[in-house]
């Protein structure tokens, strides 16, 4: 049985005053407040979202 990989994403900077698309991307990942952590599947869609807002988040493989 293959275990699917996941990513733990933590918002480390505020989304206030950022580009509208970057705010929407953070919210689509489930991040709304500084310090929030979410676990998302490791797939190309999630990686693309992380790449767009990489300056706001930290990522750890789970």
C-alpha positions as CSV (number, residue, x, y, z in Angstrom):
1,X,0.0,0.0,0.0
2,X,1.5,3.3,-1.1
3,X,1.4,6.1,1.4
4,X,0.5,9.5,-0.1
5,X,2.8,12.3,0.8
6,X,1.6,15.4,2.5
7,X,2.9,18.9,3.2
8,X,2.6,20.9,6.4
9,X,2.2,24.5,5.4
10,X,2.5,27.3,7.9
11,X,1.7,31.0,7.3
12,X,4.5,33.0,8.8
13,X,3.8,36.5,7.4
14,X,0.6,38.5,7.3
15,X,-1.6,38.4,4.1
16,X,-2.9,41.9,4.9
17,X,-1.9,44.4,2.2
18,X,-0.7,41.7,-0.2
19,X,-1.7,41.2,-3.8
20,X,-5.3,40.1,-4.2
21,X,-4.4,36.9,-6.0
22,X,-1.9,36.0,-3.2
23,X,-4.5,36.5,-0.5
24,X,-6.9,34.2,-2.5
25,X,-4.2,31.6,-2.9
26,X,-3.5,31.6,0.9
27,X,-7.2,31.3,1.7
28,X,-7.6,28.4,-0.9
29,X,-4.9,26.6,1.1
30,X,-6.9,27.2,4.3
31,X,-4.5,29.8,5.7
32,X,-6.1,33.0,7.2
33,X,-4.1,34.0,10.2
34,X,-0.4,34.1,11.1
35,X,0.8,30.9,12.7
36,X,-1.9,28.7,11.1
37,X,-0.8,25.3,9.9
38,X,-2.6,23.1,7.5
39,X,-1.8,19.7,5.9
40,X,-2.3,19.5,2.2
41,X,-1.6,16.6,-0.3
42,X,1.7,16.8,-2.1
43,X,0.6,17.3,-5.7
44,X,1.4,19.7,-8.6
45,X,-1.6,22.0,-7.7
46,X,-0.5,22.4,-4.1
47,X,3.1,23.0,-5.1
48,X,2.0,25.7,-7.6
49,X,0.1,27.5,-4.9
50,X,3.1,27.3,-2.5
51,X,5.4,28.6,-5.3
52,X,3.1,31.7,-5.7
53,X,3.1,32.6,-2.0
54,X,6.5,31.1,-1.0
55,X,7.5,34.4,0.7
56,X,4.6,34.1,3.1
57,X,4.8,30.4,4.1
58,X,7.1,27.7,5.4
59,X,6.7,24.1,4.1
60,X,7.6,20.8,5.8
61,X,7.1,17.3,4.3
62,X,5.0,15.1,6.5
